[in-house]
Structure formats: structure tokens, C-alpha cells
């Protein structure tokens, strides 16, 4: 039973640390994905090397982590409030071409990250952005204003293909 309690405590501790460290630190991985990958790797290593855990103890710790992950995934799927707590919410960084500096400070995002995300989405000027969102997994979603592209960039716009 000691192994189950220790595994549960480590799971919660890792989750808290990853939530506090910020979304961009774990970009494209959810906090739970990262926790599972790191911890399962360590648990398997300890079991294989017979450091702290017996084979049974290692298996029990892995099963505990897997069950906690399944439980939290189910809670996230079933209850909206738990999803917000466990995974976070999307955050609006730019609205109508205006950067929200307060949100950038809160998320600890330098403007260089915003400019890079804009370039990756083919945007040259932040004023072209209608909405930029920091997703819970650390990815950026960028929505540009429609009809703002120069005609020179799209010479065949509106003409039928021949």
C-alpha cells in the first residue's frame, strides 16, 4: 500500500509543478502525458534495475499511475469544471490586432514567441490578426482578418480556373 500512496503523491506533485511551470514549457504535450512519460520511464527503470522496487512493486506503481491517468481523463471528459482545472483553458493573447500585455506577463510569454507564432501562420504584421489563442497544450491558434490580403498576393482571386 505504501507504493500506491507514494505513486499517487508523486503524480499529484508532478501535475502541480507542470501546471505552475506554464503551458509553453510542455508545448504539444498535456501535463498528464508528460507526467506519465517521465514517471513511467523512471518506474520501469527502477523495476528493471531492481533499485527501490520489486517487480511486483514496480508493476503496482505503474498500474496506480495508469489508473490515476484514466480517472483524470474520465473526469476531464465528464465534468467541464474538472477539465478546466486539470487541463486549463484557452487564453486570448491578441484580439482585433491588439496584444494583451497583461496576459503575456501572466503566461510568461515574451513577445518574440508571439511574433514567431505569427510568422509560422504566415502573418507578417500583428495587426492582421483577429484572434490569437494560447491553447491548453501550449500551441497557438491564429485567426486572421478576412479580406485583408493584398490583391497582388492573390492575382487570380475571384477568377475562374481555366
C-alpha positions as CSV (number, residue, x, y, z in Angstrom):
1,X,0.0,0.0,0.0
2,X,3.0,2.3,0.6
3,X,3.9,2.1,-3.1
4,X,0.3,3.2,-4.1
5,X,0.4,6.2,-1.8
6,X,3.9,7.2,-2.9
7,X,2.9,6.9,-6.6
8,X,-0.3,9.0,-6.0
9,X,1.7,11.7,-4.2
10,X,4.3,11.9,-6.9
11,X,1.6,12.0,-9.6
12,X,-0.1,15.0,-7.9
13,X,3.2,16.7,-7.2
14,X,4.3,16.4,-10.8
15,X,0.9,17.7,-12.1
16,X,1.1,20.8,-9.8
17,X,4.7,21.5,-10.9
18,X,3.8,21.2,-14.6
19,X,0.7,23.4,-14.2
20,X,2.7,26.1,-12.4
21,X,5.6,26.0,-14.9
22,X,3.5,27.2,-17.7
23,X,1.9,25.9,-20.9
24,X,4.7,26.7,-23.3
25,X,7.1,24.6,-21.2
26,X,5.2,21.4,-22.2
27,X,4.1,22.6,-25.6
28,X,2.1,19.9,-27.5
29,X,2.0,17.6,-24.6
30,X,-0.6,17.7,-21.9
31,X,0.7,17.8,-18.4
32,X,-0.6,14.3,-17.8
33,X,1.1,13.0,-21.0
34,X,4.4,14.4,-19.7
35,X,3.9,13.1,-16.2
36,X,3.1,9.6,-17.5
37,X,6.1,9.5,-19.8
38,X,8.6,10.7,-17.3
39,X,7.3,8.7,-14.3
40,X,6.6,5.5,-16.1
41,X,10.1,5.6,-17.6
42,X,11.6,6.0,-14.1
43,X,9.4,3.4,-12.6
44,X,10.2,0.9,-15.3
45,X,13.9,1.8,-14.9
46,X,13.8,1.2,-11.2
47,X,12.0,-2.1,-11.6
48,X,14.3,-3.4,-14.2
49,X,17.4,-2.3,-12.3
50,X,15.9,-3.5,-9.0
51,X,16.8,-0.3,-7.2
52,X,13.9,0.5,-4.9
53,X,11.0,-1.6,-6.1
54,X,10.4,-5.3,-6.5
55,X,8.9,-6.4,-9.7
56,X,5.5,-6.5,-8.0
57,X,6.1,-3.1,-6.5
58,X,7.1,-1.6,-9.9
59,X,4.0,-3.1,-11.6
60,X,1.8,-1.8,-8.8
61,X,3.2,1.7,-9.2
62,X,2.8,1.6,-13.0
63,X,-0.8,0.4,-12.6
64,X,-1.5,3.1,-10.0
65,X,-0.3,5.8,-12.4
66,X,-2.3,4.3,-15.3
67,X,-5.5,4.2,-13.2
68,X,-5.0,7.8,-12.0
69,X,-4.5,8.9,-15.6
70,X,-7.7,7.1,-16.7
71,X,-9.6,8.5,-13.8
72,X,-8.5,12.1,-14.5
73,X,-9.2,11.7,-18.2
74,X,-12.7,10.4,-17.5
75,X,-13.2,13.3,-15.0
76,X,-12.0,15.8,-17.6
77,X,-14.3,14.3,-20.2
78,X,-17.3,14.0,-17.9
79,X,-17.2,17.3,-16.0
80,X,-16.4,20.7,-17.5
81,X,-15.1,22.2,-14.3
82,X,-12.6,19.4,-13.8
83,X,-11.5,19.8,-17.4
84,X,-10.7,23.5,-16.7
85,X,-8.8,22.6,-13.6
86,X,-6.9,19.6,-15.0
87,X,-6.1,20.9,-18.5
88,X,-6.5,24.6,-18.3
89,X,-8.4,26.9,-20.7
90,X,-7.5,28.6,-23.9
91,X,-6.2,32.2,-23.3
92,X,-6.7,35.1,-25.7
93,X,-3.4,36.7,-26.4
94,X,-4.4,39.1,-29.3
95,X,-7.8,40.4,-30.1
96,X,-8.5,42.7,-33.0
97,X,-4.8,43.2,-33.7
98,X,-4.1,44.3,-30.1
99,X,-1.7,42.3,-27.9
100,X,-2.8,41.9,-24.3
101,X,0.5,42.6,-22.5
102,X,-1.0,41.7,-19.1
103,X,-1.9,38.2,-20.3
104,X,1.6,37.8,-21.8
105,X,3.1,38.7,-18.4
106,X,0.8,36.3,-16.6
107,X,1.6,33.4,-19.1
108,X,5.3,34.4,-19.0
109,X,5.4,34.7,-22.8
110,X,7.9,37.0,-24.5
111,X,6.7,39.0,-27.5
112,X,9.3,37.1,-29.6
113,X,7.2,33.9,-29.1
114,X,4.1,35.7,-30.4
115,X,6.0,37.1,-33.4
116,X,7.3,33.6,-34.1
117,X,3.8,32.0,-33.9
118,X,2.5,34.8,-36.2
119,X,5.3,34.1,-38.8
120,X,4.6,30.3,-38.6
121,X,1.0,31.1,-39.5
122,X,2.0,33.3,-42.4
123,X,1.2,36.6,-40.7
124,X,3.6,39.5,-41.2
125,X,2.0,42.1,-39.0
126,X,0.2,41.5,-35.7
127,X,-2.5,44.0,-36.7
128,X,-3.6,41.4,-39.3
129,X,-4.6,39.0,-36.5
130,X,-8.2,39.0,-35.5
131,X,-7.6,36.5,-32.7
132,X,-4.5,34.6,-31.3
133,X,-5.2,32.0,-28.7
134,X,-2.8,30.1,-26.4
135,X,-4.3,26.6,-26.3
136,X,-4.1,24.4,-23.1
137,X,-1.5,22.2,-24.8
138,X,0.8,25.3,-25.4
139,X,0.0,25.6,-29.2
140,X,-1.0,28.9,-30.8
141,X,-4.2,29.2,-32.8
142,X,-4.2,32.2,-35.1
143,X,-7.2,33.7,-36.9
144,X,-6.6,36.5,-39.4
145,X,-9.0,39.1,-40.5
146,X,-10.7,38.2,-43.8
147,X,-10.3,40.3,-46.8
148,X,-7.1,42.0,-45.6
149,X,-4.7,40.3,-48.1
150,X,-3.4,42.4,-50.9
151,X,-4.6,41.7,-54.4
152,X,-1.0,41.5,-55.6
153,X,-0.5,38.4,-53.4
154,X,-3.6,36.7,-54.9
155,X,-3.6,37.8,-58.6
156,X,-6.2,35.2,-59.6
157,X,-8.6,35.8,-56.7
158,X,-12.2,35.7,-57.9
159,X,-11.4,34.5,-61.5
160,X,-12.4,31.0,-62.6
161,X,-9.7,28.5,-63.2
162,X,-9.1,27.6,-66.9
